[in-house]
Structure formats: structure tokens, C-alpha cells
């Protein structure tokens, strides 16, 4: 039997410490089994719908951060650490069910979405059921865990609402977008790192450092995804280039471009015209990608991701040295170079 794939392995990550790698692999195996157990229902259809997106794969980035955060406590392999990892992943998968409905998405990780396979009602209710399962499990971790989870969930929903409502009058589109990313992505990744440290028995100071690190690296991770949508080839990233562009989703390089575009410049004017047009046509999409890749705004977006990864690394300086810190440091390098 081959070892459980690590979430970061699909991103080119390798552990420098064999003992840490062994602990993380063992932890992920426990998490995977616990996820299957947590999504079993007496009704087979509910089980199938709830597990549909989860079984399609995924990086398990949030459980990975829970397990790495636990490295800073005395009880690294505690049952509570595994339960916390299951809570954050169930919450993440639940949001995917809802996001796919709002985006009218037909595919997720190369497979049909729940809303495409069944309908929107099934997808929404499946997401609700997963949230309920996460809430049930987090209650076992105590009142403070419930409070942290509730506040994280509040940020997730508020970020989605602000994304849905769009940019308000007089509001900076880039600042609006970054605040949405912080709430929709950074918040749950921050909670992941915090939960790992907390339920392994790490000090409050370490918990706060890891929470802040998770928030920063989580935003950087999402922004790096924005760059991948433009820079990568399909066989490199597993993601079809230009998907966000086709769907009209605003992303970091596009927002930076729009903020500084010169309509009197022929290349800028052409790119503005393309971005405001129907990009379902493959030729128009290809031209848009080429223009964005060569525009200075794309380099600025890359620089911003690298800066955020560097800021996340600085937050690790207060943590005890060791394999756990080295692994998180490597994650910073990984995120900073994902768009290359």
C-alpha cells in the first residue's frame, strides 16, 4: 500500500525531517478515516451527497496546518488534534458545496459538482449537513472551540456576502477583494493552525503566533491561486487556465491592472476591451491570457504574493526552532513560488 499522499506533495513540497513526515502521514490517515466516519448517515443518499466533493480529492491544506501546528505542543497525536482537523476540513468542504451553487459551477477538481450531479437544493442542504457535523464535533472540544469556530464561520459568511454584493460606491475594488480573501480563505486557515497548537497543548503565545501565520499564509495561498489561473498550463497545475477570467471573477492581477490601466495605450485599451467582453471564445481568452502574462501588473501581483509569504515567515520567528517550524518555513517558499 502506498503512503498517504501529503497535501503539499501536489505542490512540490518535501519534508526535510523523516520523523515529522511519518507523524504527519499517520495523522492524515487518521483524519481521512475520521472524515469518512463523520460523513456517514443512516440515509445512503445523504452520505453520497455529503461525501461527493470530499472524495473528489483536494490538498487537505487545512488539516495539514492543524497537524503542523500541533508540532508545537506536547501532545502532538492527540485525538483532539485529529478531531480539530476534521472540523476545519468539513467546514471547508461545506463552503465548497455552497460556492458551487452560487458560482453555478459544473466541475470541481475535475469531477461534477453536487449541484450539477443533483440540483442546487441537494447541494445547499448537503453543505448545511456538513456544517452541522462540524458543529457537533467541535462541541466535543469545549466552549472556546465552539466560540472560535462560530467566529470563523461568521467571517466566512460575511466574506461571501460582501463578495456577492460587490464593490460599494466609492470603495476601492482591490481593498474590497483582499478583505474578502482574508475572510473567505485566511480565516479558516488561521483557525486550522490555531486549533492544532491549542489541542496539542501549546502555549497561548504560540497559538497566537500560529493563528497570525495562518491568516497571512492563507491569503498568500489564495492570491497565488489567482496567478496560477493566468500563468499555468493545465498539465502543470491541474487547473484550466483562464477559468476565473471566463467566469468574470475578479482576481489580484486583473484588479491591479484595472487600477493602473492607461486607456490611451493600445495594449491596455485592448486588454480592457477583452476583460469586459465574453471570454467564452477560446481565441479571445488566449489573447487575454497572453496580454496579462506580459503586463507589468502581473509582475506586481507576483511581488505581492512573495511579500505576503515573507511576512508570514517573519511571524514564525517567535516559534521554537525545530522540524515543525522548518516545515512551515518551507511552506512559505512553496506559496511564494506557486505561480512560477
C-alpha positions as CSV (number, residue, x, y, z in Angstrom):
1,X,0.0,0.0,0.0
2,X,1.5,3.4,-1.0
3,X,1.8,6.0,1.7
4,X,-0.9,8.6,2.1
5,X,-0.2,11.5,-0.3
6,X,0.6,14.6,1.6
7,X,-1.5,17.7,0.7
8,X,1.6,19.7,-0.1
9,X,3.1,17.0,-2.3
10,X,0.9,18.0,-5.2
11,X,2.6,21.4,-4.9
12,X,6.2,20.1,-4.9
13,X,6.7,20.0,-1.1
14,X,9.1,17.6,0.6
15,X,9.8,17.2,4.3
16,X,13.3,17.6,5.4
17,X,12.7,15.6,8.6
18,X,11.7,11.9,8.2
19,X,10.2,11.6,11.7
20,X,8.0,14.7,11.1
21,X,6.9,13.3,7.8
22,X,6.0,10.0,9.4
23,X,3.9,11.7,12.1
24,X,2.1,13.9,9.5
25,X,1.3,10.9,7.3
26,X,0.0,8.9,10.2
27,X,-2.1,11.9,11.3
28,X,-3.5,12.4,7.8
29,X,-4.6,8.8,7.6
30,X,-6.4,9.2,10.9
31,X,-8.0,12.4,9.6
32,X,-9.2,10.7,6.3
33,X,-10.8,7.9,8.2
34,X,-12.4,10.3,10.6
35,X,-13.8,12.3,7.7
36,X,-15.4,9.2,6.3
37,X,-16.9,8.3,9.6
38,X,-18.2,11.8,10.2
39,X,-20.0,11.9,6.9
40,X,-21.8,8.6,7.3
41,X,-25.6,9.0,7.6
42,X,-28.4,6.4,8.1
43,X,-29.7,7.6,4.8
44,X,-27.4,6.4,2.0
45,X,-28.3,9.3,-0.3
46,X,-27.2,11.9,2.4
47,X,-23.9,10.1,2.7
48,X,-23.3,10.1,-1.0
49,X,-24.2,13.8,-1.4
50,X,-22.1,14.8,1.6
51,X,-19.1,12.9,0.5
52,X,-19.3,13.7,-3.2
53,X,-17.0,16.7,-3.2
54,X,-14.8,15.4,-0.4
55,X,-14.0,12.2,-2.2
56,X,-13.1,14.1,-5.4
57,X,-9.7,14.9,-3.8
58,X,-8.1,18.1,-2.6
59,X,-4.9,19.2,-1.0
60,X,-6.2,18.8,2.6
61,X,-4.2,22.0,3.2
62,X,-6.2,22.9,6.3
63,X,-5.7,19.5,8.1
64,X,-2.0,19.7,7.2
65,X,-1.8,23.1,9.0
66,X,-3.6,21.6,12.0
67,X,-1.1,18.8,12.2
68,X,1.9,21.1,11.8
69,X,0.5,23.5,14.4
70,X,0.3,20.5,16.8
71,X,4.1,20.1,16.5
72,X,4.5,23.0,18.9
73,X,2.6,21.2,21.7
74,X,3.4,18.3,23.9
75,X,0.5,16.1,22.8
76,X,1.1,16.0,19.0
77,X,-1.0,13.0,18.2
78,X,-3.9,13.6,20.5
79,X,-7.5,12.6,19.4
80,X,-8.5,16.3,19.9
81,X,-5.9,17.4,17.2
82,X,-7.4,14.9,14.7
83,X,-10.9,16.0,15.6
84,X,-9.9,19.6,15.1
85,X,-8.5,18.8,11.7
86,X,-11.8,17.0,10.7
87,X,-13.8,20.1,11.9
88,X,-11.9,22.5,9.7
89,X,-12.0,20.2,6.6
90,X,-15.7,19.6,7.0
91,X,-16.3,23.3,7.2
92,X,-14.1,23.9,4.1
93,X,-15.9,21.2,2.1
94,X,-19.3,22.6,3.2
95,X,-18.4,26.0,1.8
96,X,-17.4,24.4,-1.5
97,X,-20.9,23.0,-1.8
98,X,-22.4,26.4,-1.3
99,X,-19.8,28.2,-3.5
100,X,-20.5,25.9,-6.4
101,X,-24.2,26.7,-6.2
102,X,-23.5,30.5,-6.2
103,X,-21.0,30.2,-9.0
104,X,-23.2,27.8,-11.0
105,X,-20.1,25.6,-11.3
106,X,-20.4,22.3,-13.1
107,X,-16.9,20.9,-12.2
108,X,-14.9,20.8,-9.0
109,X,-11.4,19.1,-9.1
110,X,-12.2,17.5,-12.4
111,X,-15.5,15.9,-11.2
112,X,-19.1,17.1,-11.4
113,X,-20.2,19.3,-8.6
114,X,-23.1,18.3,-6.3
115,X,-25.3,20.9,-7.8
116,X,-24.5,19.6,-11.3
117,X,-25.0,15.9,-10.4
118,X,-28.2,16.5,-8.5
119,X,-29.5,20.1,-8.1
120,X,-29.0,23.2,-6.1
121,X,-31.3,22.2,-3.3
122,X,-29.3,19.0,-2.7
123,X,-26.0,20.8,-2.8
124,X,-27.1,23.5,-0.4
125,X,-28.7,21.0,2.0
126,X,-25.5,18.8,1.8
127,X,-23.4,21.8,2.7
128,X,-25.7,22.6,5.7
129,X,-25.5,19.0,6.8
130,X,-21.7,19.2,6.7
131,X,-21.7,22.4,8.8
132,X,-23.9,20.6,11.3
133,X,-21.5,17.7,11.5
134,X,-18.6,20.1,12.1
135,X,-20.6,21.8,14.8
136,X,-21.3,18.5,16.5
137,X,-17.7,17.6,16.5
138,X,-16.3,21.0,17.6
139,X,-18.6,20.9,20.7
140,X,-16.5,17.9,21.9
141,X,-13.5,20.3,22.0
142,X,-15.1,22.6,24.5
143,X,-16.8,26.0,24.7
144,X,-13.8,28.0,23.5
145,X,-13.5,25.8,20.4
146,X,-17.2,26.5,19.7
147,X,-16.6,30.2,20.0
148,X,-13.6,30.2,17.7
149,X,-15.5,28.1,15.1
150,X,-18.5,30.4,15.3
151,X,-16.4,33.5,14.8
152,X,-14.6,31.8,11.9
153,X,-17.9,30.8,10.3
154,X,-19.1,34.3,10.7
155,X,-16.2,35.6,8.8
156,X,-16.6,33.0,6.1
157,X,-20.3,34.0,5.6
158,X,-19.6,37.8,5.8
159,X,-16.8,37.5,3.2
160,X,-19.2,35.6,0.9
161,X,-21.9,38.2,1.3
162,X,-19.5,41.1,0.5
163,X,-18.2,39.2,-2.5
164,X,-21.8,38.6,-3.7
165,X,-22.9,42.2,-3.1
166,X,-19.8,43.5,-4.9
167,X,-17.8,46.7,-4.5
168,X,-19.7,49.6,-2.9
169,X,-19.8,53.1,-4.3
170,X,-16.5,54.9,-3.6
171,X,-14.9,51.7,-2.4
172,X,-11.5,50.6,-3.7
173,X,-12.0,47.3,-5.6
174,X,-8.6,45.9,-4.7
175,X,-9.1,46.6,-1.0
176,X,-12.5,45.1,-1.1
177,X,-11.2,42.0,-2.8
178,X,-8.3,41.5,-0.4
179,X,-10.7,41.8,2.6
180,X,-13.0,39.1,1.0
181,X,-10.0,36.8,0.5
182,X,-8.9,37.3,4.2
183,X,-12.4,36.4,5.4
184,X,-13.2,33.6,2.9
185,X,-9.8,31.9,2.9
186,X,-7.5,33.4,5.5
187,X,-9.9,33.0,8.5
188,X,-10.3,29.2,8.3
189,X,-6.6,28.6,7.6
190,X,-5.8,30.7,10.6
191,X,-8.1,28.7,12.7
192,X,-6.5,25.5,11.4
193,X,-3.1,26.5,12.7
194,X,-4.5,27.8,15.9
195,X,-6.5,24.6,16.6
196,X,-3.5,22.4,16.0
197,X,-1.4,24.3,18.5
198,X,-4.2,24.6,21.0
199,X,-5.3,21.0,21.2
200,X,-1.7,19.7,21.3
201,X,-1.2,21.9,24.4
202,X,1.0,24.7,23.1
203,X,1.2,28.0,25.0
204,X,-1.1,30.9,24.3
205,X,1.8,32.9,22.8
206,X,2.5,30.0,20.3
207,X,-1.2,29.7,19.5
208,X,-1.4,33.4,18.6
209,X,1.7,33.3,16.5
210,X,0.4,30.4,14.5
211,X,-3.1,32.0,14.1
212,X,-1.5,35.1,12.7
213,X,0.8,33.0,10.5
214,X,-2.2,31.0,9.2
215,X,-4.1,34.2,8.3
216,X,-1.2,35.6,6.3
217,X,-0.1,32.4,4.5
218,X,-3.8,31.7,3.8
219,X,-4.3,35.0,2.0
220,X,-1.0,34.4,0.1
221,X,-2.1,30.9,-0.9
222,X,-5.3,32.2,-2.4
223,X,-3.6,35.0,-4.2
224,X,-1.1,32.6,-5.6
225,X,-4.1,30.6,-7.0
226,X,-5.1,33.8,-8.8
227,X,-1.8,33.9,-10.5
228,X,-2.0,30.2,-11.4
229,X,-5.2,30.9,-13.2
230,X,-3.3,33.1,-15.6
231,X,0.3,31.7,-15.6
232,X,0.0,28.0,-15.6
233,X,-0.6,25.4,-18.3
234,X,-3.2,22.8,-17.5
235,X,-0.8,19.9,-17.1
236,X,1.2,22.0,-14.6
237,X,-1.5,23.0,-12.2
238,X,-4.4,20.6,-12.8
239,X,-6.5,23.8,-13.3
240,X,-7.7,25.1,-16.6
241,X,-6.0,28.4,-17.3
242,X,-8.4,31.4,-17.5
243,X,-11.3,29.8,-15.6
244,X,-11.6,32.9,-13.4
245,X,-11.4,35.2,-16.4
246,X,-14.1,33.3,-18.2
247,X,-16.4,33.4,-15.2
248,X,-15.7,37.1,-14.7
249,X,-14.2,36.5,-11.2
250,X,-12.0,39.5,-10.2
251,X,-8.5,38.4,-9.2
252,X,-5.4,40.1,-8.0
253,X,-3.6,40.7,-11.3
254,X,-6.7,41.8,-13.1
255,X,-7.6,44.3,-10.3
256,X,-4.0,45.7,-10.2
257,X,-4.2,46.1,-14.0
258,X,-7.5,47.9,-13.9
259,X,-6.3,50.2,-11.2
260,X,-3.4,51.5,-13.4
261,X,-4.5,50.8,-17.0
262,X,-3.9,53.6,-19.4
263,X,-6.8,53.7,-22.0
264,X,-4.6,55.7,-24.3
265,X,-2.1,52.9,-24.5
266,X,-3.2,50.5,-27.4
267,X,-2.2,47.3,-25.4
268,X,-4.0,48.5,-22.3
269,X,-7.1,49.5,-24.3
270,X,-7.2,46.1,-26.0
271,X,-6.9,44.3,-22.7
272,X,-9.6,46.4,-21.1
273,X,-11.9,45.6,-24.0
274,X,-11.2,41.9,-23.8
275,X,-11.8,41.8,-20.0
276,X,-15.1,43.5,-20.5
277,X,-16.2,41.1,-23.2
278,X,-17.4,37.5,-23.4
279,X,-14.4,35.3,-22.9
280,X,-16.1,32.0,-23.8
281,X,-14.4,32.2,-27.1
282,X,-11.0,30.3,-26.9
283,X,-9.1,32.7,-29.1
284,X,-10.2,35.8,-27.1
285,X,-9.3,34.1,-23.9
286,X,-5.9,33.1,-25.2
287,X,-5.2,36.7,-26.2
288,X,-6.3,37.9,-22.8
289,X,-4.0,35.5,-21.0
290,X,-1.1,36.5,-23.2
291,X,-1.6,40.2,-22.6
292,X,-2.0,39.7,-18.8
293,X,1.1,37.5,-18.6
294,X,3.3,40.1,-20.2
295,X,1.8,43.1,-18.4
296,X,3.7,44.8,-15.5
297,X,0.6,44.3,-13.3
298,X,1.2,40.5,-13.3
299,X,4.8,41.0,-12.0
300,X,3.4,43.3,-9.3
301,X,0.9,40.6,-8.3
302,X,3.7,38.1,-8.1
303,X,5.7,40.5,-5.9
304,X,2.7,41.0,-3.6
305,X,2.4,37.2,-3.1
306,X,6.1,36.9,-2.3
307,X,5.9,39.8,0.1
308,X,3.0,38.2,1.9
309,X,4.8,34.9,2.1
310,X,7.8,36.8,3.6
311,X,5.6,38.5,6.1
312,X,4.2,35.1,7.1
313,X,7.7,33.8,7.6
314,X,8.6,36.7,9.9
315,X,5.7,35.5,12.2
316,X,7.5,32.2,12.6
317,X,10.5,33.9,14.3
318,X,8.8,33.7,17.7
319,X,8.2,30.0,17.5
320,X,10.5,27.3,19.0
321,X,13.0,26.0,16.4
322,X,12.6,22.5,15.2
323,X,11.2,20.4,12.4
324,X,7.7,21.9,12.7
325,X,9.0,25.4,12.2
326,X,11.2,24.3,9.3
327,X,8.2,22.7,7.6
328,X,6.2,25.9,7.9
329,X,9.1,27.9,6.6
330,X,9.2,25.6,3.6
331,X,5.5,26.2,3.1
332,X,6.3,30.0,2.8
333,X,8.8,29.2,0.0
334,X,6.2,27.0,-1.7
335,X,3.5,29.6,-1.7
336,X,5.8,32.3,-2.9
337,X,6.8,30.3,-6.0
338,X,3.5,28.6,-6.9
339,X,2.9,31.0,-9.8
340,X,6.2,30.3,-11.4
